[in-house]
Structures are given as structure tokens and as C-alpha cells.
Amino acid sequence: MRERPDDRSGWALGMARRQVLGIGGALGLMASTGLGTSAALARRPSVTGAELRSAVPLPPAFQVPLPVPSVLAPVSASGGADRYEIIQREVTAEILPGIRTPLWTYGGAFPGPTIESRRGRPVTVSHRNELPVPTVVHLHGGRTPPASDGYPTDLVLPAGWPEAVDDMPGMTNMPDMRRMLDPRAVRSRLRRDYTFPLDQRPTLLWYHDHRMDFTAPAIWRGLAGLHIVRDDAEDALGLPAGRRELPLMIADRAFAAGGGLVYPALDPGLRNRPGVREPYLAGILGDVILVNGAPWPVHEVDAARYRLRVLNASNARHYELEAVTDDGRRLDLVQVGADQGLLAMPVTHRLLPIAPAERYDVIIDFVGVPVGGRVRILNRLGSGRTRDVMAFRIARKATDDSRVPRTLSTDLPAWRRSDAVRVRDFAFRAGQMRGGHGWLIGGQPFDPTRSDVTTRLGDVEIWRLVADVHHPVHLHLVGFQVLSRRGRPPLPHDAGLKDTVSLRPGESVEIITRFDGYRGRYLFHCHNAEHEDMGMMANLEII
């Protein structure tokens, strides 16, 4: 990691803290051979992780109706701001037909309720934690002040949870863990208010748990929901709207014999010992594809254009989406937006890759499909049951006054290479640590007490990222543009303003951004959630 301060004590603290992960030798080859191994990995299928197998009968595809998450009503709307309340709680729900599954939820549902906001109208969301473990809420893609960004140690403690690390169960046997308490952490008991100014481009955001070392299993158990930001300029474009605008949260899961979700955590209670069993160190894949919490659903549509707001909320699974009619014809996926809002102009895809945490805003036109016909959304990277995602069945002919204008937006930043005041290099790789192997940025695991990158408010920088295996890299607070891949021009799906970029095995990517908005402590990390929990995260301080 270039321009990194030399903090040996912080490095030692990070090593000690990671001893508890129990990371085995499965990653040793990558750690020892670096990008030599990456070059070989680049020729393999586009998968990083190991698949869990469900122990219950799975339903046939395209029979369960697609749920659409409910829109949360504010508890108050005064003074130019909206206030919401969400209770984080355990429920038992039917995900697979006829089978009850325990879940951790926002507001009793998976996905959690959708929040719809207007650009520039502040929102406060009061979260009450009635779960058995601490939680942290991060609004992914939000331009958020640091106090509400969901830093991983800013815990909301449940009833009965000890305030001090030394008082936590098991800590007396882990002396190194006593030193991991972040002196800057702000802890709350039972409840915390998160305030989001939402002074940002209209787009699809999502909120999820971000507790240090336990993000992956918390999301897997259900702690994820959508947040849509709108504005008048986007409304005036004439894109499909109302019931012809569909949010689609895609996620994979696996189910145990009793109906619960399978997850190979070293500590199933998610209290003391982070990490997963050795076969799953590279990431966890499920064998059931859920869309909005339903397995391989089907949705009835008009013969008209639809706007699909697609989020990959999987822990580690990558998808390459295509829309195919039953007679084998591929429909265009017309991209109108990326992670951070509208593109300058539409981009047409036949295949659309989407990594964990990426969002794509696409238009699909069903007008040429006969009534009674079907369009399947398939995953070209899947096999067996994971090749299917969902289906649309054309129910009726209908009038359609929507349109896809040639010019979508004129407010995208125009950063040039010459604007950058510095260039930084970051390697995202498996690495050797005391006690085993983990996932590192610049050779170091995450340590909340260490400053990894310091930049000035308003500075433009170029970051050069390189990977060994798949790493979807996410920056908090700011959006960025992709300048190059492997030294070549960006790919078509790199268009627009993004906050997560997918690095493929052995790949280098350049991005450019301006660090504006707020001063304070933020993060950048891999959004393979298992990689993030096992060290692949770093601090970003804006001064």
C-alpha cells in the first residue's frame, strides 16, 4: 500500500487480533506465490468461494411469486426531514414453501423494508437492537457523515451485553483480544439514530449490518434492506415507474435439515470467535438463489418496458445475468444507472456481470414477447440450480408511455488524470499472518487503531488496485469512475459513477475520485463479506 504510515505497533496489534480466526493453510499457495498464482486463477471459472449444499427438498424454479419489499412509512415528516424507526429482531418466516426459517431482520422482514427518499431531504433512522448480539448499520453508497456511516466498532449493544471487552465471555482466555477495543468507537445501548443528509445523486442504496468481524454471517441471516433516493430531474425522464419499477435483491443461501440457514461459523452464536471453517475461507456460496427473499421467483408483467433496480446482496457469489425467452432469444438489458446513479447515456448489454454489493439500473422491454410467454433471468456463471435466477411471465398487452432518453444525466463529474494530486497502489491478496492465513490490503489486516490512508478534503486521487482472486472493492462516502482495466479502457459495465468495482483474478483496475462531502474516518474494503471479516478492510481518514 503506497503512502502508508509505518505503524509497527498497529501492525502487531492487527496480527494478534487475527490469531482468533484460525485461518488454515488453504490459502498458503496464494500467499506465497502472489500474482503468479493469480495469472493461473484468471483462467479458471469466475468463482471465489465454496458452495454449501441444502439438506431440505428445494422447490422447482419459477413457481413462487416475487415479493416486493414494503415501503416504510416515516413516523414523522416535519421541519424538512423524515424520521423512521426500525426494530432489529429475530423472526421465523417461510422462505422455502412449507418450511420455517429463523432469520435476523430489520422490521421483521427479509429483505428489510425499503426506505424511499428525496434528494437533499435529510432522513433519520432510529434502529433498536433486539437481537442477541451487537449490530452496526451502514448505508452502502450513502454520502454520510462519519458518525452515521456505520464504522464497524460503533456498536449498538443489546440488553445484557457487557460494555467492556474484558467483560465479554471468553475474553479471559484471549489476552490479545483485550487490546482490540477501538478508543474512537462510539457505543450505544439498545438504540441508535443514524442521520443521512442524502445530498447525493438519485440511486439505489442498501443498508446492512457492518459489525467488525461478523458482517458476513449477519447479512447471511437477513440483515439487509433497500433505500432508494429520487429527485425531480430523474422523475421527468419518463423511465418506467410505479409497478413497472422493480427492486430486485439477489442473494444466495443454503438451508439445514430443520429449515434454518446453514453458515459454517466457528462460533455459531456470533459472540466471540470470528471466522469460518477452513473449506470456506475464500467465501461462502449457497445453492439456493433468492430474489427479494423468495427462491427462483416468477413475476407477472405487462408487454411493456420495466425498470429493474438490481442489487447483488450475496456474500461472495458473482453473477453474469442474461434475459432469455423460452424460444432462446436474448433480450437487451439497457443499463441506465450504476451504483451511484444515472449514466450519461444508456449502455446496452446482452450479458451483465454483477459482483457482491454492485447495483445496476436496467430497462428490459417485454413488448416483443407474446402473452403467455416467459423470460428467464439466468446466471451464466452458475451451474445446476444456481444457473436460474428468476422469470417473468407476460400476462397481458398494455399501453406503454415510458421512454429511455438518449441523454440521461449531465451532472456526472469530469475528473481528468491531470486533476489527481497523488496516485496510490493497493494489493488485495491472501497473506501470511501469525497463526495462519487471511485476506490483506497492502499486506496488512484491518486494525481500527491504525491510519492506513490520510487525504485532504477536496483532493482528487487515482487508486490502482490489483487482486489475486475476485475482490469487489468498495469505498465508503465517495463515488468513483473506472479509468482502466489491465491497462486498457474500461469495460461497458464500468460506465458511470460507482462505489464498488469488481476485480477479477489477476486483474488491475485504476479508479479516480474526489474525496469530498465530510471530514472524518471512513473505510474501504473487499465486499466479499468473508474476506472483509477476515481482515480485508482499511481505514481512510479525510482531514
Secondary structure, 3 states (H helix, E strand, C coil): CCCCCCCHHHHHHHHHHHHHHCCCHHHHHHHHHCHHHHHHHCCCCCCCCEECCCCCCCCCCCCCECCCCCECCCCEEECCEEEEEEEEEEEEEECCCCCEEEEEEECCECCEEEEEEECCCCEEEEEEECCCCCECEEEECCCCCHHHCCCCCCCEECCCCCCCHHHCCCHHHCHHHHHHCCCCCCCEECEEEEEECCCCCCEEEEEEECCCCCHHHHHHCCCEEEEEEECHHHHCCCCCCHHHEEEEEEEEECECCCCCECCCECCCCCCCCCCECHHHCCCEECCEEEECCEECCEEEEEECEEEEEEEECCCCCCEEEEEEECCCCEECEEEEEECCEEEEEEEEECCEEECCCCEEEEEEECCCCCCCCEEEEEECCCCHHHHEEEEEEEEEECCCCCCCCCCCCCCCCCCCHHHCCEEEEEEEEEEEECCEEEEEECCECCCCCCCCEEECCCCEEEEEEEECCCEEEEECCCCEEEEEECCECCCHHHCCCECEEEECCCCEEEEEEECCCCCEEEEEEECCHHHHHCCCEEEEEEC
